[in-house]
Amino acid sequence: MLTPETLASLRQTLEEERERLQTQVREMAGDDFDENFADSAQVAAEQGEHRTLTESLEEQLTQVQAALERMDEGTFGLCEVDEQPIAPARLEAFPTARRCMDHSEG
C-alpha cells in the first residue's frame, strides 16, 4: 500500500518528468534541417532519427500524463489487469507502471 508521503513524492517526480519531457518536445519542434545540404541522404537520416526521438518523447509524455490522471482518479498503483496493488518498490522505480510484476509485459 502506498503511503500518502510516497504518493506525494511520486506525483512530484511525475510532474517534474512531465515538465522535462514537454520542454524537450518543444525544443525538438523547433529544430530545422537544411534541405539544400549537399548530402540529402544525411539530411533524410537525421530527419528520421529526429522523428523517432520525438515520437519516443511524446510516448513517454503520454505515459506520464496517464499516470498523473490515474492519481487524480484514485486508480494509481492498481494493476490494470486484476486491480490489485502494484508493489510500492515497482512504482518508485517505474512510476508510470500500469501493471504489477505478475502481469507486466516483457
Legacy VTK file of the C-alpha trace (Angstrom):
# vtk DataFile Version 3.0
C-alpha trace
ASCII
DATASET POLYDATA
POINTS 106 float
0.000 0.000 0.000
1.272 3.448 -0.882
1.633 5.904 1.946
0.432 9.469 1.382
4.063 10.610 1.552
5.153 8.112 -1.104
2.224 9.092 -3.308
3.110 12.786 -2.957
6.736 12.042 -3.793
5.731 10.044 -6.862
3.405 12.855 -8.003
6.257 15.343 -7.712
8.564 13.022 -9.660
5.951 12.599 -12.406
5.209 16.324 -12.602
8.918 17.113 -12.928
9.267 14.438 -15.615
6.254 15.857 -17.466
7.841 19.324 -17.473
11.184 17.932 -18.672
9.534 15.985 -21.483
7.342 18.923 -22.536
10.442 21.104 -22.757
12.271 18.523 -24.873
9.297 18.090 -27.223
9.048 21.880 -27.666
12.782 22.087 -28.388
12.562 19.247 -30.902
9.705 21.019 -32.684
11.990 23.998 -33.269
14.741 22.005 -34.962
15.255 22.809 -38.641
17.109 20.851 -41.268
18.992 22.339 -44.203
17.127 20.861 -47.145
19.745 22.307 -49.511
22.584 20.441 -47.829
24.633 18.574 -50.455
24.195 15.204 -48.761
20.439 14.664 -48.936
20.851 11.132 -47.558
22.417 12.612 -44.421
19.519 15.067 -44.055
16.995 12.259 -44.518
18.756 10.115 -41.920
18.832 12.974 -39.431
15.151 13.709 -40.043
14.323 10.048 -39.432
16.292 9.995 -36.186
14.662 13.258 -35.130
11.183 11.886 -35.860
11.916 8.670 -33.916
13.236 10.595 -30.914
10.278 12.984 -30.960
7.825 10.070 -31.084
9.615 8.413 -28.150
9.466 11.610 -26.083
5.780 12.050 -26.908
5.045 8.442 -25.877
6.874 8.943 -22.586
4.917 12.147 -22.031
1.657 10.295 -22.697
2.601 7.638 -20.127
3.488 10.257 -17.511
0.258 12.160 -18.135
-1.741 8.924 -17.852
-0.084 8.136 -14.506
-0.973 11.597 -13.208
-4.556 11.102 -14.390
-4.696 7.763 -12.539
-3.552 9.612 -9.425
-6.376 12.130 -9.857
-8.888 9.306 -10.405
-7.649 7.309 -7.419
-6.597 4.300 -9.503
-2.842 4.942 -9.443
-0.938 1.962 -8.109
-3.551 -0.587 -9.104
-2.804 -3.206 -11.751
-4.924 -2.622 -14.846
-5.354 -6.387 -15.269
-6.532 -7.532 -11.839
-6.893 -4.206 -9.965
-4.577 -5.452 -7.204
-1.992 -3.067 -5.714
1.288 -2.694 -7.554
4.283 -3.075 -5.228
5.466 0.324 -3.976
9.064 -0.566 -4.909
7.969 -1.120 -8.520
6.190 2.231 -8.602
9.175 4.003 -7.090
11.423 2.504 -9.777
8.872 2.836 -12.585
6.212 5.441 -11.629
4.298 5.028 -14.891
3.760 1.286 -14.282
0.230 0.195 -15.113
0.646 -3.458 -14.199
2.019 -5.490 -11.333
5.036 -7.730 -11.924
2.799 -10.782 -12.452
1.087 -9.040 -15.370
3.950 -6.912 -16.681
4.765 -7.007 -20.351
8.139 -8.459 -21.259
LINES 1 107
106 0 1 2 3 4 5 6 7 8 9 10 11 12 13 14 15 16 17 18 19 20 21 22 23 24 25 26 27 28 29 30 31 32 33 34 35 36 37 38 39 40 41 42 43 44 45 46 47 48 49 50 51 52 53 54 55 56 57 58 59 60 61 62 63 64 65 66 67 68 69 70 71 72 73 74 75 76 77 78 79 80 81 82 83 84 85 86 87 88 89 90 91 92 93 94 95 96 97 98 99 100 101 102 103 104 105
